[in-house]
Amino acid sequence: MVETALVLPVLMIIVTGIYAFGLAINNELTLTEATAVGARQLAISRQQTSDPCQTAVTAIQNAASLLNTGQISYTFTFAGGGSIT
């Protein structure tokens, strides 16, 4: 009983830290993949639609559906120095 009372709080802190780290890594990987999907969509639709940036934003939001997409900011930088935020 005494050993359990001494070890359990430390074990719970370690398990909670592992869980939080896992969530952070999952969010980072999801956002990285969503960014890649958006970049591919932007490259494909750049000459096909009147607003390719909105098409890329939609693709990113669909790919990162488990994240809070309202907190994601977008900056599109094109060759030649053009940038859209």
C-alpha positions as CSV (number, residue, x, y, z in Angstrom):
1,M,0.0,0.0,0.0
2,V,2.8,2.4,0.9
3,E,4.7,1.7,-2.3
4,T,1.6,2.2,-4.4
5,A,0.9,5.5,-2.6
6,L,4.5,6.7,-3.4
7,V,4.8,5.4,-7.0
8,L,1.3,6.2,-8.3
9,P,1.5,10.0,-8.5
10,V,4.8,9.8,-10.3
11,L,3.5,7.2,-12.7
12,M,0.4,9.3,-13.4
13,I,2.5,12.3,-14.2
14,I,4.6,10.3,-16.6
15,V,1.5,8.8,-18.3
16,T,-0.1,12.2,-18.6
17,G,3.1,13.6,-20.1
18,I,3.3,10.8,-22.7
19,Y,-0.4,11.4,-23.6
20,A,0.1,15.2,-24.0
21,F,3.3,14.7,-26.1
22,G,1.4,12.2,-28.3
23,L,-1.4,14.7,-28.9
24,A,1.1,17.4,-29.8
25,I,2.9,15.1,-32.2
26,N,-0.4,14.0,-33.8
27,N,-1.4,17.7,-34.3
28,E,1.9,18.5,-35.8
29,L,1.8,15.6,-38.2
30,T,-1.8,16.4,-39.2
31,L,-1.0,20.0,-39.9
32,T,2.1,19.0,-41.9
33,E,0.1,16.7,-44.1
34,A,-2.7,19.2,-44.5
35,T,-0.1,21.8,-45.6
36,A,1.3,19.4,-48.2
37,V,-2.3,18.7,-49.5
38,G,-2.9,22.4,-49.8
39,A,0.4,23.0,-51.6
40,R,-0.5,20.3,-54.1
41,Q,-3.9,21.7,-54.6
42,L,-2.6,25.2,-55.1
43,A,0.0,23.9,-57.7
44,I,-2.7,22.0,-59.6
45,S,-5.5,24.7,-59.5
46,R,-3.3,27.8,-60.0
47,Q,-4.3,28.1,-63.7
48,Q,-7.7,26.4,-63.5
49,T,-9.7,28.6,-61.0
50,S,-10.1,32.3,-60.4
51,D,-9.2,31.9,-56.7
52,P,-6.7,29.1,-56.3
53,C,-5.8,30.3,-52.7
54,Q,-9.4,29.7,-51.5
55,T,-9.2,26.2,-53.2
56,A,-6.0,25.5,-51.3
57,V,-7.6,26.8,-48.0
58,T,-10.6,24.5,-48.5
59,A,-8.2,21.5,-49.2
60,I,-6.3,22.3,-46.0
61,Q,-9.4,22.6,-43.9
62,N,-10.7,19.3,-45.3
63,A,-7.4,17.5,-44.6
64,A,-7.1,18.9,-41.1
65,S,-10.7,18.3,-40.0
66,L,-9.7,17.2,-36.5
67,L,-7.9,20.4,-35.8
68,N,-9.4,23.8,-34.9
69,T,-9.1,25.3,-38.4
70,G,-10.2,28.7,-37.2
71,Q,-6.8,29.1,-35.5
72,I,-4.8,28.3,-38.6
73,S,-3.4,31.4,-40.5
74,Y,-2.5,31.2,-44.1
75,T,0.2,32.9,-46.1
76,F,0.7,32.1,-49.7
77,T,4.1,33.1,-51.3
78,F,4.5,32.8,-55.0
79,A,7.6,32.7,-57.2
80,G,8.6,36.3,-58.0
81,G,8.1,37.6,-54.5
82,G,4.3,37.8,-54.4
83,S,2.7,37.0,-51.1
84,I,-1.0,36.7,-49.9
85,T,-2.0,36.5,-46.3
